[in-house]
Amino acid sequence: PHLQNAELGKRAPRWIRDNEVTMCMKCKEPFNALTRRRHHCRACGHVVCWKCSDYKAHLEYDGNKLNKVCKDCYHVIIGCTDSEEKKKKGILEIESAEVSGNSVICSFLQYMEKSKPWQKAWCVIPKQEALVLYMYGAPQDVKALATIPLLGYAVDDTPRSADLPHSFKLTQSKSVHSFAADNEELKQKWLKVIHLAVKGETPECQNELQVN
């Protein structure tokens, strides 16, 4: 749970772990080994890049000492708001934690597109958009890598290879998306939701499908 603005700096935040994100939680630049070291905002606990952590504010919980904070917290703590920051978010810029907490289903799945190698993705079907599959690099990322509008896709649930026995495929004309779950139970949970979504329907018993 993120600290409310009023509590910023008054209480120590929960630190998001480095391995929970693949990009800066503020400017969304991907981290890479060389140029982007990960820093923590001492007010909200988010992982940010050096550019977005280049601010300092006095934090009450730390005896009012100057601490490194991100741009957003800096503006809140020193009391000036940046109206431009509230520009409308693009479709991919819905925070993963936000949609995962209010999702029909979410979990890690292996994903493959065309002939690219399989990669692990944090996949979410949000309640308010139960016909769209969002894919993130990690559960706390603030920008989705891709979205798939499921309506009209054909579902093929026969495994492609012995290596990934719990896989399934979504196809629509030329686009093919392959997924693989870690076990059969998880695969069936996803298929239950996806079979409905491709027909434009949403599950009734949404709460039963939360997968941690």
N, C-alpha and C positions, 0 to 999 in steps of 0.2 A: 504493500500500500504506500502510495506516495504521500509525503507530508503536505498538508494544506499550506497555502501561502502564508497564513497567519503564524504557522508554527516554524516556518523556515528559520534556521539559525538558533531557534530556542531549544530544539531537541536534536540529538544526533540522528542522522538518517540511517536507513538500512542501505548498506553499500551493495550495489549491483556488482556481481563478480565479473572480472575481466572476460571469462570464457562464456558469459551469457550474451555477449554482443559481438557483432562483427563490424559495426560501424559506430561512429560518434553519435551519441544519442541526441545531440543538438543539431549539428550541420549535416549529419548523415554521410559524411565522407567515410569510405571504408578504411579500416585500420590495416596497415600492412607492416611487415617486420621492420622495415627500415625507417620510413618517414613518420609514421604516426604512432607515437607512444600513447598509451592509455592513461588518462588522469582521472581522478575522482573529484567530483564537486563535493566539497565538505558540507554543503547545505542540503542538497537533495539526494546525494549518493549516486548520481548518475555517472556513467563512464563517458568521458568526453575527450576530444583531441586537444592538442596543446593550444590551438587557436581559440577554442571555445572555453578553455580553462584559464585564460589569461586575465582574470579579474580577481580582485581581493575585497573581502568585506569582513566587518567585525561580527563574529558569531557568539551569541549569548552563551550557548552551551559550552563553549570553549573559553570561558572567562573573558569574553569580548576581544579575544586575540584576532589579528588579521589572518584570514584563511583563504586559500584558493577556492574560488567558486565559479560556476558557469555563468554565462552572460545573463540567462533568464533569472537565476536566483539573485544575481547582482542587482538587476533592475528592481526586483521585488523588495529586496532588503533595503536598498537605498531609497526606495519609494518612488521611482519613476517608471512608468510602464511604457512599453514600446508597442504602440498600436499596430505598427506594421507587422510585428511578430504574429499577430493574430490573423494574418492573411489566410484565405481559405486553403485548407489542406487539399492536396491532390489525392486522387483515389488510392495511390500506393502509400500515402503518408499517414495511414491510420496506424497508431502504435500497436505493436503486437500484443503487449501486455493488456492493452485496452480491449482488443477484440477477443483475446484468449479467455479473459475473465468473463466474457459474456458470449460464449460460443455454443454452437450446437455440438461441435466436436473439435478437438485440437490434439495433436500429438506430433512426434517426429515421424516422417516417412522418408524412405529413399525415393529420389525422383530422377527420372531420366528423360531427356528431350532429344528427339532424333537420334543421332549416333554419338552424342556426347557421353562422357562417363557418368555413372550414377553419382548422385550427391545427396547428402542428408539435408532435409529441409524441415523447418517447423511449419506444419500445415494447419490452417484454421478455417473453419466455416463459421462466420459470425452469425449470431441470431438475427441481427437486423438486416442481414443480407444472406439469407440461407441458401441462395443459389449461386454464391460465388466462393471459390476456394482461394484463400490467400496463402502465399508461400513466403516464409521469412528465413533468413540465414540462421537465426537463433531466437529463443523465446522472448528476449527483451529488446529486439531490434525495433527501431522506430520507423522503419520504412520497409515495405514489402518488396521482395525481389520480383514477384510476378503475381498476377491474379488470373484465374481461369473462370469465366462465366460458364457455369456447368450446363445451362439449358441447351438441349439439343444434342449433347454428346452421346455417343454410343459407348456402353460399358462392356469391356471384355475382361472377364475375371479368370481366364485360364492363365496359369503361370507361364512365363516365357522361358524360364530356365531353371534348372535344378538348384542353382546357387541362390535364387531368390524365390522360394516356393510360395511366398505370400504376396505375390504381385498382382496388379490389375492394370488395365489400360483404358484410357479415355480417347476416343477418336472422333473427329469431325472433319469431313472432307480431307484436307491435307495435314491438319494438325493432329499429332499423336502425343499424348502425355502418358508416360509409364510411371507407376508408383509401386512401392513394395513396403509392406508393413513388417514389423519384427515377428509377429505371430499371427496365426489364423483368426484368433478372436478379434484382434485389432482390425485386421483386414475386413472382417464381416461387419464391424461397427461402421467403418468408413463406407462400405458398399451400401449399407442400409440407408445412410443419408444421401449418398450420391445417386442411387437408383431413383430416389424421390426427386432430387434436385434437377436431374436431366429431363424430368417430365414437368418441371415447374412447380413441384409440390414441396412443402416443408414438413419435417417430422412433427408429430403431435407431442410425443413424449420427449421433449428436447433435453430435459435434465438428466435423463438416464445415460446420455452419451458422453458425459464429461470424461475424458481420458487423461490421467495425469502422467 
